[in-house]
Amino acid sequence: MSTVFYWTIAGTAAGLVLVGLWGILTRRHILRIALAFTVADTGVNLLLVWSGYLPGRTTPIIDDSIPVSGMASAVVDPLPQALVLTSIVIGVAVAALFVVVGVLASRRTGSADVRRMKELRW
């Protein structure tokens, strides 16, 4: 993987996080906020995958092609990949909960505008 491509992925991930945060902070429609949260979550996942990549190393699959003694210096760290898988599952669950609560709140108030949902406080 070339250096330009490596840093392009980092820039794309940071851009997704910034666009998601911008959408969360500037939008008033509850479903658009949920979509912006999902975009930011995708950017964070991409940053985690990017942080786990080490140039010149291979996938952490144990077979006879790499000796066990040189395994630590020849493969990438699989922990960020496991964290991303966990994060994807949590992100989907949070997004689904966000949409359900948003739809129920918009039915109750008659609008999907978060400014009108102040009446729903406990």
Secondary structure, DSSP 4 states (H G I P E B T S, - for coil): --HHHHHHHHHHHHHHHHHHHHHHHH--BHHHHHHHHHHHHHHHHHHHHHHH--TT-B----STTS-GGGHHHHB--SHHHHHHHHHHHHHHHHHHHHHHHHHHHHHHHSS-BGGGGGGG--
